[in-house]
């Protein structure tokens, strides 16, 4: 790949309140330097398959989402299925436009289940990395 690796800037998402104002919190790059190879602020566009099992129904979708360039399929699958990420995050308004379900009405089913207060959606949702859509490295915005 001959893509240009993102460079640390003064308004970079890698600048965090807990870190120094002139360095990336995640890879320690200084302003004007390229981010590190493992930096989580350097992302690519991937496709993830979401499977929702609610009662006796199964729904599937594709999700277009930015993930760190350094994450392989196993890392992505681990993050969404076995880590601290909560599947209820799918209900956030900024996520929904990037998810395409195989049938109508799935958001309403998931929202009703979540609103019932029984639990989060983690026991109903599983995610699986499918492919890179665009592997061009870019800064997370």
JOLINSUL-V127796 format. One record per helix or strand of 2 or more residues. SS is the DSSP state (helix for helix, strand for strand). FROM is the first residue (numbers start at 1). TO is the last residue. Records with the same first field share a line. If there is no record, write none. Layout:
SS = FROM-TO  FROM-TO
This chain:
strand = 42-54  57-68  99-101  125-139
helix = 73-81  87-91  93-96  106-115
